[in-house]
Amino acid sequence: MKRIIHTFMHDFGQMVDGVRIELDVSAPALSAEDFVCRNCFYNLGATQPIPGVKSVETEGNTLALSFEPFLFRCDFSLSCEKLDLTIKKENADAVELYHEELFRPVKKPGLVYRLYEPDAFGPRPLVLFLHGGGGCGEDNLLQLTDTVGAIKLAERVPDMYVMAPQAPAGGLSMEEMFAKMCSKGDPHKVILGADTCNEKIDRGWTREYLGRVIDEIRLLIAEGRVDARRVYVIGMSMGGFGTLKAVAMAPGLFAACAPICPSLNNETYPILENFPAVPCYISTAYIDHQVSRHAYILRAVQKLWDQGRRDVRFTIYSAEELAAYGIGVTEGISARELYAENHNSWILTLHNEYCILDWMFSHVKG
């Protein structure tokens, strides 16, 4: 018997919308009522019951079950007494991701990434997608599934290359990393991947790793595949941090960038204050789990505006704008939980609110 979970990427992450069961014998005729969903799933700040099975289709030895979509990252179980069967994430034989096949996995010494390649005869634009802190690892997959991003971009701009590298985890889970940072008293003094600081953590978008990513893009340009005039970079949270750093490292490479809720500390704040002459559109929530993020961003970009920089834009999403996407609307949650919900502000940017994506892609280097 094989148990295959089918998933796809949605605004709030990887979603389950079906399960395929391949039996060793012909599949019996079963209905949705023969299957029971248990446990709950977490949808931002709210726990909700898993919706039941919508339909069951039988063909040969295969049963195909469909659901109202629910979040994959949360616990769930599906059972059928007639088959003496229980399916959980832990015992699934495979997890399929819709449109994962669009991204070719690439592994080189010190670098792993996924690459969407358009059907093209000449150089095409490239957008570099830098994931947030939850996408770190070595599986060369989590950067596609942790949050909406790379797959969304490939669907939106199928004529462009989409490069999605995976930052190293440094042997730490995100929870362990945050605990380590908080144990130092001031998490801003522990800089992910910084060259000089109180303590260095080799996790995330380090200069060494970003240097390899930049070299790989230059190689694609040299091979005549990527248009050197139209290379863009976008990232959220830790990836917004990485976007600022990548442009600072190679300002001549990028035509424009879009950092989303970029993490700010005593490395990235000076970068933003003295940002290179590369068009930049920053977006973030009115408040999120880095509580004063928007205030620090405004202070830095105001300095740039005072210098006459008109190629730097900044949008702060209001509570009402976030609520239109289901963000910040969960009842009965704490302020900390609300800030965590609001951190999902990248959803609005990837839906092209304020035409941020169009603005970024409109820039072409001379």
Disulfide bonds with the S-S distance in Angstrom:
none
